[in-house]
């Protein structure tokens, strides 16, 4: 994947770690958005799991040109590295007035990795208005491990967001975030193209670290969300600390001493 090194900042990666997603509004050019609608209508060929990007998306193909846009390529490199593989890709289509919605879910089976994650790219070639049923996301849910549709019983959570966005918007998601496609109540067919990327390198300081020690990094990582419980919600911040320690190669990083305190294991002194 080529890139002009439009890497994310530490603050942006910290925001991704806290929220579980990062929006890149309107970054895809109009001509590519218009082309997408014709490409998506007949569907796209499947890709075997774990295929390198150049093999999955031949040079000149629509998908290859999408992921090689400098802003997209730079963000992906910052999160999963320069040479990820394609887990799978799919065009999700919501028909007008279809009267149904996806249950709230996390993709794939329960994932216990604390030092690695996949990234799912969601691309919206059209403007998505409120009545078109944009993707529902629950900010800060991605590190609370669930198994696929275990969350499907929940209908609404405080602070959830239903995507509205300009045409050409790309959203990058941590694979564990709770989400679901909403019902399309408009008269327009809505398309969303998803690609899941698997890292092939350690996800350590892949972004522009010039602002690594900026106080805003801690501010982002310490953010809370309105659906968090008073007690269990603290565990989400602890989980972020663990992930940030791995991503930043800083085993001493902490927020309010939480991780340091519970990891304390003093060595026993010899009585000799």
N, C-alpha and C positions, 0 to 999 in steps of 0.2 A: 504494500500500500504506500503510495507516495504521499508526502505531506510537506507543506512549506513551514512546518514546525509551529503551527498555531496551537501550541500546547496550552492546556489549562493551567491556571495559577493554583497555588496551594489553597487559597480561599475557596476557589471553585470546587476543588476536589474535596475539601472539608465539607462544603455544602452538600455535595453528592453523598458523602458518608453519613451526614446527618439526615437528609431528606430521603435518600434512596433513589433520587432521580435528578437530572439536570436538563433544563429546557434550553433549546437553541432556536429561538423564534424566527421564522421567516428567512432562514439562511440559504435555502435552496432556490436557485434562480427560476424565474417564471417559466422559461422555455423548458426546463427539466420537469417542472410540475405539470405542464401541459402534456408533455410526452408521457409522463407516468400514467395518466388516465388511460391512454391507449394501450400501454404495456400491461397494465393490471387487469384490464377487462377480460382477456382470455386466460389469465393466470400465468404463473411462472413455473419453469421446470424445477423439480425437487433437487436438493443437493444432499449427498451422503453426509452423515454426521462427521464432524471433525475435518472437513475439507479446507485446505488453505485458501485464503481469499482469492489469489490469482487463478486458481483452478476452479473454484466455485463460481466466480464471476469473470468470464473472459474479458480481455481488454476491449474496450469500446462498448460493452454491454451497459444497459441502464444501471443495474445495481453497482457495477464497478465504478461508473462515473459518480454515482451518488456517494459512495463511501470514500471516494478520493477527493471530494470537495475539501478544500483546506481546513475549514472549520470542523467538519465531521471527522476527517482523518486525524487531525490534531487532538480532538477530544477523545477519540477511541484509543490513540496511542497513549494518551495520558492515563487512561484507566485500565487497558488490557495489554498494552505493549504494541510494538510496531508490526508484528506478524501473527495476529490472532487467527484462529480457525473459525469457520462458520459451522455452528452447531446445527442450525436449520434456519429456513426463512419461509415466510408465508404472507400472502395478501389477505387481510381480513376485510370483508365487505359487509356493510350494513345496508340492507335494502330500505327504501322509504316506507314509513308507517308499518314496520315489521312487527311491532308489538311485543318484543322480547328483549331481554338483556342477559349478559353473562352474570353468573354469581361471582361474588368477590372471591378471589383465589390468588395463590402464588404459583408460579409455573414450576413444573417438574416435582419430583418427590422431595421430601425434607432433606435439606442440605446443611450439614454441620460444619462446613469449612469456616474457620474464623480468620484465615489469612489469605483468602482468595475469593474471587467472585466472577461470575459471567456478567456481561453487559448485553442488554437487549435494546436495540435501536428501534424506535417507532417513528415512522415518517408519515406525515400528513400532507399530501399534495394539494388538498383543497383547504380553503378556510373552513374551520369547524366552528359552527355556531352552537348556542346552548341547546337548540331543539334538534341538532343532528346527533346528539348522544355521544359526545366524546368520551375518551377513556377515563374511567374513574381511578384515582390513585389515593392511597392512604399514606400521607407523608410520615416518614419515620417508622414504617412497619416492617422494613426489609430484614432487620436483624432479629425479629421475633419469629422463631422457626415454626412453621406450620407445614402440613402436608397437603399440597395441592388445594382442593376446594374445602378444606376443613373450616374455612372462614365463610363459606357460602351461606350460612344461616344468618349472618349479619346483613342488615339492609342499609343502615346508615351509621356512620361514625363521625363524631365531631372533628371538624377540620379536614374532612375528605375533600378532594378537589375533582371536579369533572372538567376535563380539558376543553377549553375553547382557545382557538389559536388562529393566527394568519396562515395562509397557504405557504407551504415550504418549510414547515416547522419540523424539527427533529427533537425527540425526547430520548435521552439515554437513561435506562433503568438498571438498577441493581436487580439481579435475577430473582431475589426473594421478596420484592415489594408486593403488597396486596393490591390487586387491581381488577378491573373488569370492564368490558365494553358495554356501554349504555345503549338503551333503546333509541333508535332513530325515529324521531317523530316529525321529521321534515319530509319534503317531497323530493329530496336529492339523495342519490346513492352516495354513501360515504365509504372511502377506502382508507385503510391504514396498512402500511407495509412494515413487517417486523423481521428483523434479523437478530439472531442470538449469536454472540461472539464468545469463544472460549480463549483465555489467555494461553500463551505458550512459553512465557517467560515469567519469572517472579515479579509480582506487582509491587515493586519497591521503587519509590522516587522516579516514576516514569514521567512526571509532569514538570513544569517550570517551577523549581523550588526557591526562586529568588525571594519569595515572601513567606518562606516556611515559618519564620519566627514572628510574623505579624500577629498582633493580638486578635485580629478578626478570625484567625484560624480557630482559636479556642472558643471564641464567641459562637461560631458556626457549630462546632462539635458539641457545645453545651446546650444547644437549642432544645426546647421541649415542645410538644404538640398537645393540642387540647384533648385528644382522646386518651392520652397516657393516664394510667391510674397513679395516685399519689405515691404508692410504694413501688409497684412493679415497673412503673415508668422509669425509675432510676436505673433499672437494669439495662434499658436501651442505651443510656449514656455510657454505662460501663462497657457494653458491647462495642460501642463506637471507639472507646479508648483502646480496647484490645485490637480492633482493626487498624486504627491509626498508628499504633505502635508498630505494627507489621508494615504498613504502607510507607511510613516515614523512616523506617529503620531506627527508631528512637524508642528503645525498650523502657525508658524512664518517663515517657510522656504520661501526663495524668491530668485529670480535672478534679479539683477539690479533694485530692489525695485518695479517691475511692479505690482505684485499682491497686495503688501502692499498699494501702492498708490491708486489703484482704489477701495480698500475695506475700505478706511478711512471713518469712520462715527463718527465724534466727537459728544459727548453728549452735548445737549443744556444746557447752564448754567442757573441756576435759577436767576431771577432778584430780588428775595426777599432779 
